Amino acid sequence: ERRAVAWTRKAANQGHAEAQSNLGTAYMYGLGVAKDERRAVEWYTKAAKQGNADAQYNLGVMYDNGQGVAKDERRAVEWYTKAAKQGLADAQSNLGFAYMNGVGVAKDERRAVEWTRKAANQGHAEAQSNLGTAYMYGLGVAKDEIRAVEWDTKAARQGHAKAQFNLGIAYMNGLGVAKD
């Protein structure tokens, strides 16, 4: 891993955005270098400012969790938004969660569903489960138990535990499906 980091660093120092993002990940997880969350933030920031969606998302996570930087949910949302607009499903899912719960942004259930649906349509299991919940309870969409079960089924088939639990409740109570 040390050679991998050495070559990646050479590219990163020349401004290669993907290399900068990868170097951020190396520092984040201690891959071939000592783990250093502050240096991870530095490299992610360089890549993110060049428009690298993975770095933008990872920087959002770091601000969200206060890793290597002071926790700042508003800045997390700013970075998630940049990555989400580029189509990154993880960022879209996190942005949907932020809007649904008013974390770092004003609560807006409709916008939450818009972003969550974008991620869900890409096969993102967490987003599919969250969309199922939105339909089950009418959060940002008209309540529709059948659609809730459809989305939870997609997530459950990927092994998503919360969706599997929700399906169990749906079948137990006949919500969107026949009691079984």
Contacts in CASP RR format, 6 or more apart in sequence:
PFRMAT RR
TARGET T0000
AUTHOR 0000-0000-0000
METHOD contacts of the structure
MODEL  1
ERRAVAWTRKAANQGHAEAQSNLGTAYMYGLGVAKDERRAVEWYTKAAKQ
GNADAQYNLGVMYDNGQGVAKDERRAVEWYTKAAKQGLADAQSNLGFAYM
NGVGVAKDERRAVEWTRKAANQGHAEAQSNLGTAYMYGLGVAKDEIRAVE
WDTKAARQGHAKAQFNLGIAYMNGLGVAKD
1 26 0 8 1.000
1 31 0 8 1.000
1 32 0 8 1.000
2 32 0 8 1.000
4 26 0 8 1.000
4 31 0 8 1.000
4 32 0 8 1.000
5 23 0 8 1.000
5 26 0 8 1.000
5 31 0 8 1.000
5 32 0 8 1.000
5 33 0 8 1.000
8 19 0 8 1.000
8 22 0 8 1.000
8 23 0 8 1.000
8 26 0 8 1.000
9 19 0 8 1.000
9 23 0 8 1.000
11 19 0 8 1.000
12 19 0 8 1.000
12 20 0 8 1.000
12 22 0 8 1.000
12 23 0 8 1.000
12 43 0 8 1.000
12 46 0 8 1.000
15 46 0 8 1.000
15 50 0 8 1.000
17 46 0 8 1.000
17 47 0 8 1.000
17 50 0 8 1.000
17 51 0 8 1.000
17 52 0 8 1.000
17 55 0 8 1.000
18 47 0 8 1.000
18 52 0 8 1.000
18 54 0 8 1.000
20 43 0 8 1.000
20 44 0 8 1.000
20 46 0 8 1.000
20 47 0 8 1.000
20 50 0 8 1.000
20 52 0 8 1.000
20 55 0 8 1.000
21 43 0 8 1.000
21 44 0 8 1.000
21 47 0 8 1.000
21 48 0 8 1.000
21 52 0 8 1.000
21 54 0 8 1.000
21 55 0 8 1.000
21 58 0 8 1.000
23 43 0 8 1.000
24 39 0 8 1.000
24 40 0 8 1.000
24 42 0 8 1.000
24 43 0 8 1.000
24 44 0 8 1.000
24 47 0 8 1.000
24 55 0 8 1.000
24 58 0 8 1.000
25 31 0 8 1.000
25 40 0 8 1.000
25 58 0 8 1.000
26 32 0 8 1.000
26 33 0 8 1.000
26 40 0 8 1.000
27 33 0 8 1.000
27 35 0 8 1.000
27 36 0 8 1.000
27 37 0 8 1.000
27 39 0 8 1.000
27 40 0 8 1.000
27 43 0 8 1.000
28 35 0 8 1.000
28 37 0 8 1.000
28 40 0 8 1.000
28 44 0 8 1.000
28 58 0 8 1.000
28 62 0 8 1.000
28 67 0 8 1.000
29 35 0 8 1.000
30 36 0 8 1.000
37 62 0 8 1.000
37 67 0 8 1.000
37 68 0 8 1.000
38 68 0 8 1.000
38 69 0 8 1.000
40 58 0 8 1.000
40 62 0 8 1.000
40 67 0 8 1.000
40 68 0 8 1.000
41 59 0 8 1.000
41 62 0 8 1.000
41 67 0 8 1.000
41 68 0 8 1.000
41 69 0 8 1.000
43 55 0 8 1.000
44 55 0 8 1.000
44 58 0 8 1.000
44 59 0 8 1.000
44 62 0 8 1.000
45 55 0 8 1.000
45 59 0 8 1.000
46 55 0 8 1.000
47 54 0 8 1.000
47 55 0 8 1.000
48 55 0 8 1.000
48 56 0 8 1.000
48 59 0 8 1.000
48 79 0 8 1.000
48 82 0 8 1.000
51 82 0 8 1.000
51 86 0 8 1.000
53 82 0 8 1.000
53 83 0 8 1.000
53 86 0 8 1.000
53 87 0 8 1.000
53 88 0 8 1.000
53 91 0 8 1.000
54 83 0 8 1.000
54 88 0 8 1.000
56 79 0 8 1.000
56 80 0 8 1.000
56 82 0 8 1.000
56 83 0 8 1.000
56 86 0 8 1.000
56 88 0 8 1.000
56 91 0 8 1.000
57 79 0 8 1.000
57 80 0 8 1.000
57 83 0 8 1.000
57 88 0 8 1.000
57 90 0 8 1.000
57 91 0 8 1.000
57 94 0 8 1.000
59 79 0 8 1.000
60 75 0 8 1.000
60 76 0 8 1.000
60 77 0 8 1.000
60 78 0 8 1.000
60 79 0 8 1.000
60 80 0 8 1.000
60 83 0 8 1.000
60 94 0 8 1.000
61 67 0 8 1.000
61 76 0 8 1.000
61 94 0 8 1.000
62 68 0 8 1.000
62 69 0 8 1.000
63 69 0 8 1.000
63 71 0 8 1.000
63 72 0 8 1.000
63 73 0 8 1.000
63 75 0 8 1.000
63 76 0 8 1.000
63 79 0 8 1.000
64 71 0 8 1.000
64 73 0 8 1.000
64 76 0 8 1.000
64 94 0 8 1.000
65 71 0 8 1.000
66 72 0 8 1.000
73 98 0 8 1.000
73 103 0 8 1.000
73 104 0 8 1.000
73 105 0 8 1.000
74 104 0 8 1.000
74 105 0 8 1.000
76 94 0 8 1.000
76 98 0 8 1.000
76 104 0 8 1.000
77 95 0 8 1.000
77 98 0 8 1.000
77 103 0 8 1.000
77 104 0 8 1.000
77 105 0 8 1.000
79 91 0 8 1.000
80 91 0 8 1.000
80 94 0 8 1.000
80 95 0 8 1.000
80 98 0 8 1.000
81 91 0 8 1.000
81 95 0 8 1.000
82 91 0 8 1.000
83 90 0 8 1.000
83 91 0 8 1.000
84 91 0 8 1.000
84 92 0 8 1.000
84 94 0 8 1.000
84 95 0 8 1.000
84 115 0 8 1.000
84 118 0 8 1.000
87 118 0 8 1.000
87 122 0 8 1.000
89 118 0 8 1.000
89 119 0 8 1.000
89 122 0 8 1.000
89 123 0 8 1.000
89 124 0 8 1.000
89 127 0 8 1.000
90 119 0 8 1.000
90 124 0 8 1.000
92 115 0 8 1.000
92 116 0 8 1.000
92 118 0 8 1.000
92 119 0 8 1.000
92 122 0 8 1.000
92 124 0 8 1.000
92 127 0 8 1.000
93 115 0 8 1.000
93 116 0 8 1.000
93 119 0 8 1.000
93 124 0 8 1.000
93 126 0 8 1.000
93 127 0 8 1.000
93 130 0 8 1.000
95 115 0 8 1.000
96 111 0 8 1.000
96 112 0 8 1.000
96 113 0 8 1.000
96 114 0 8 1.000
96 115 0 8 1.000
96 116 0 8 1.000
96 119 0 8 1.000
96 127 0 8 1.000
96 130 0 8 1.000
97 103 0 8 1.000
97 112 0 8 1.000
97 116 0 8 1.000
97 130 0 8 1.000
98 104 0 8 1.000
98 105 0 8 1.000
98 112 0 8 1.000
99 105 0 8 1.000
99 107 0 8 1.000
99 108 0 8 1.000
99 109 0 8 1.000
99 111 0 8 1.000
99 112 0 8 1.000
99 115 0 8 1.000
100 107 0 8 1.000
100 109 0 8 1.000
100 112 0 8 1.000
100 113 0 8 1.000
100 116 0 8 1.000
100 130 0 8 1.000
100 134 0 8 1.000
100 139 0 8 1.000
101 107 0 8 1.000
102 108 0 8 1.000
109 134 0 8 1.000
109 139 0 8 1.000
109 140 0 8 1.000
110 140 0 8 1.000
110 141 0 8 1.000
112 134 0 8 1.000
112 139 0 8 1.000
112 140 0 8 1.000
113 131 0 8 1.000
113 134 0 8 1.000
113 139 0 8 1.000
113 140 0 8 1.000
113 141 0 8 1.000
116 127 0 8 1.000
116 130 0 8 1.000
116 131 0 8 1.000
116 134 0 8 1.000
117 127 0 8 1.000
117 131 0 8 1.000
118 127 0 8 1.000
119 126 0 8 1.000
119 127 0 8 1.000
120 127 0 8 1.000
120 128 0 8 1.000
120 130 0 8 1.000
120 131 0 8 1.000
120 151 0 8 1.000
120 154 0 8 1.000
123 154 0 8 1.000
123 158 0 8 1.000
125 154 0 8 1.000
125 155 0 8 1.000
125 158 0 8 1.000
125 159 0 8 1.000
125 160 0 8 1.000
125 163 0 8 1.000
126 155 0 8 1.000
126 160 0 8 1.000
128 151 0 8 1.000
128 152 0 8 1.000
128 154 0 8 1.000
128 155 0 8 1.000
128 158 0 8 1.000
128 160 0 8 1.000
128 163 0 8 1.000
129 151 0 8 1.000
129 152 0 8 1.000
129 155 0 8 1.000
129 156 0 8 1.000
129 160 0 8 1.000
129 162 0 8 1.000
129 163 0 8 1.000
129 166 0 8 1.000
131 151 0 8 1.000
132 147 0 8 1.000
132 148 0 8 1.000
132 149 0 8 1.000
132 150 0 8 1.000
132 151 0 8 1.000
132 152 0 8 1.000
132 155 0 8 1.000
132 163 0 8 1.000
132 166 0 8 1.000
133 139 0 8 1.000
133 148 0 8 1.000
133 166 0 8 1.000
134 140 0 8 1.000
134 141 0 8 1.000
134 148 0 8 1.000
135 141 0 8 1.000
135 143 0 8 1.000
135 144 0 8 1.000
135 145 0 8 1.000
135 147 0 8 1.000
135 148 0 8 1.000
135 151 0 8 1.000
136 143 0 8 1.000
136 145 0 8 1.000
136 148 0 8 1.000
136 152 0 8 1.000
136 166 0 8 1.000
136 170 0 8 1.000
136 175 0 8 1.000
137 143 0 8 1.000
138 144 0 8 1.000
145 170 0 8 1.000
145 175 0 8 1.000
145 176 0 8 1.000
146 176 0 8 1.000
146 177 0 8 1.000
148 166 0 8 1.000
148 170 0 8 1.000
148 175 0 8 1.000
148 176 0 8 1.000
149 167 0 8 1.000
149 170 0 8 1.000
149 175 0 8 1.000
149 176 0 8 1.000
149 177 0 8 1.000
151 163 0 8 1.000
152 163 0 8 1.000
152 166 0 8 1.000
152 167 0 8 1.000
152 170 0 8 1.000
153 163 0 8 1.000
153 167 0 8 1.000
154 163 0 8 1.000
155 162 0 8 1.000
155 163 0 8 1.000
156 163 0 8 1.000
156 164 0 8 1.000
156 166 0 8 1.000
156 167 0 8 1.000
169 175 0 8 1.000
170 176 0 8 1.000
170 177 0 8 1.000
171 177 0 8 1.000
171 179 0 8 1.000
171 180 0 8 1.000
172 179 0 8 1.000
173 179 0 8 1.000
174 180 0 8 1.000
END
